[in-house]
Amino acid sequence: MNERRRAPRVKLETRVMGRVRGSATVDIVDISRGGMLVRSQSPLAPARELTAWLPTGDGEVEVHAQVLRCRAHTVKLPDGRTAGLVYDAALAFVNLGADQQKALETTFLRGATKTAEPSEGRGSLSGVQQRGA
């Protein structure tokens, strides 16, 4: 598979739950300066723009992102049974300002561990709202 990312992904060490369209939770699988991969119980429509509130040391930072793609897959239990369906959505940040970039760098990217496998890291959004839904 060709690497499409302009910036390396990083693995997150914490997990904080958030909301999508007011109810569902979304976890950050990995994050970079250009975007993030999120996992949700419901699909996110490609080409849609999202507003996300990410936790920082000083509260939270609001970022805008566009859904590039969303793929469904099953979650397997250790015994091989299927636990359910989840959706992985690739998001590209849109028009990040200097303050937003600094907050992302300070909170998520500085000193983080790089990962080549998108399913290894786990963190999450403190809130997500889909625009135009």
C-alpha positions as CSV (number, residue, x, y, z in Angstrom):
1,M,0.0,0.0,0.0
2,N,1.4,3.4,-0.9
3,E,1.8,5.9,2.0
4,R,-0.5,8.8,1.4
5,R,0.3,10.8,4.6
6,R,2.4,13.9,4.5
7,A,3.3,13.6,8.2
8,P,4.1,10.6,10.3
9,R,1.3,9.2,12.5
10,V,1.8,8.9,16.2
11,K,0.3,6.4,18.7
12,L,-1.7,7.9,21.6
13,E,-1.3,6.5,25.1
14,T,-4.6,7.8,26.6
15,R,-8.3,7.2,25.9
16,V,-11.0,9.9,26.4
17,M,-14.5,9.3,25.1
18,G,-16.4,11.8,22.9
19,R,-19.6,12.3,21.0
20,V,-20.5,12.1,17.3
21,R,-23.8,13.8,16.3
22,G,-24.5,14.1,20.0
23,S,-24.5,10.4,21.0
24,A,-21.9,8.0,19.6
25,T,-18.3,7.8,20.9
26,V,-15.3,8.2,18.7
27,D,-11.7,7.0,19.5
28,I,-8.6,8.4,17.9
29,V,-6.6,5.4,16.5
30,D,-3.7,7.6,15.4
31,I,-3.0,11.3,14.7
32,S,-0.5,13.4,12.7
33,R,0.0,17.0,11.9
34,G,-2.3,16.5,8.8
35,G,-5.2,14.5,10.3
36,M,-6.2,11.5,12.3
37,L,-7.8,8.1,12.0
38,V,-10.9,7.7,14.2
39,R,-13.0,4.6,15.1
40,S,-16.7,4.9,15.6
41,Q,-19.8,2.8,16.1
42,S,-21.5,4.7,13.3
43,P,-20.2,5.6,9.8
44,L,-18.9,9.1,9.0
45,A,-19.9,10.2,5.5
46,P,-16.9,10.8,3.1
47,A,-16.4,14.4,2.0
48,R,-18.3,15.7,5.0
49,E,-16.7,18.3,7.3
50,L,-16.5,17.7,11.1
51,T,-15.9,19.8,14.0
52,A,-13.9,18.1,16.8
53,W,-13.0,19.2,20.3
54,L,-9.7,17.6,21.4
55,P,-8.6,17.7,25.0
56,T,-5.5,19.7,25.9
57,G,-3.7,20.5,29.1
58,D,-5.5,23.9,29.1
59,G,-9.0,22.6,28.2
60,E,-9.7,21.7,24.6
61,V,-9.0,22.8,21.1
62,E,-11.6,23.0,18.3
63,V,-10.5,21.7,14.9
64,H,-12.2,21.2,11.6
65,A,-11.6,18.2,9.5
66,Q,-12.9,16.5,6.3
67,V,-13.7,12.8,6.1
68,L,-11.5,11.3,3.4
69,R,-12.8,7.8,3.6
70,C,-14.7,5.5,6.0
71,R,-14.4,1.7,6.1
72,A,-16.4,-0.8,8.1
73,H,-14.9,-3.9,9.7
74,T,-15.8,-6.4,12.3
75,V,-14.2,-6.6,15.8
76,K,-13.2,-10.1,16.8
77,L,-13.1,-11.4,20.4
78,P,-10.0,-13.4,21.6
79,D,-12.1,-16.6,21.1
80,G,-12.7,-15.7,17.4
81,R,-16.4,-14.7,17.8
82,T,-17.5,-11.4,16.2
83,A,-18.1,-8.7,18.7
84,G,-19.7,-6.2,16.3
85,L,-19.1,-3.7,13.5
86,V,-17.0,-0.5,13.8
87,Y,-16.0,2.1,11.3
88,D,-12.6,3.6,10.7
89,A,-12.6,7.1,9.2
90,A,-9.6,9.0,7.9
91,L,-9.9,12.7,8.6
92,A,-7.8,15.5,7.2
93,F,-7.5,18.7,9.3
94,V,-8.9,21.8,7.5
95,N,-7.5,25.3,7.9
96,L,-5.7,24.8,11.2
97,G,-4.5,28.1,12.7
98,A,-1.3,28.6,14.5
99,D,-2.9,28.2,18.0
100,Q,-4.6,24.9,16.9
101,Q,-1.3,23.6,15.4
102,K,0.5,24.5,18.6
103,A,-2.1,22.8,20.8
104,L,-2.0,19.6,18.7
105,E,1.8,19.6,18.8
106,T,2.0,20.2,22.5
107,T,-0.7,17.8,23.5
108,F,-0.5,14.9,21.0
109,L,2.6,15.1,18.8
110,R,5.6,16.2,20.8
111,G,7.6,13.2,22.0
112,A,4.9,10.7,20.9
113,T,5.8,7.2,19.6
114,K,5.5,6.8,15.8
115,T,3.5,3.8,14.6
116,A,3.2,2.1,11.2
117,E,0.1,0.2,12.2
118,P,-3.0,2.4,12.5
119,S,-4.9,0.0,14.8
120,E,-2.3,0.0,17.6
121,G,-2.7,3.4,19.1
122,R,-5.7,4.5,21.0
123,G,-6.9,7.9,22.2
124,S,-10.0,9.8,21.4
125,L,-11.9,13.0,20.8
126,S,-13.5,14.9,23.6
127,G,-16.3,15.7,21.2
128,V,-17.2,15.6,17.6
129,Q,-20.0,17.1,15.7
130,Q,-20.7,16.4,12.0
131,R,-21.5,19.5,9.9
132,G,-24.2,19.2,7.3
133,A,-25.7,16.0,8.6
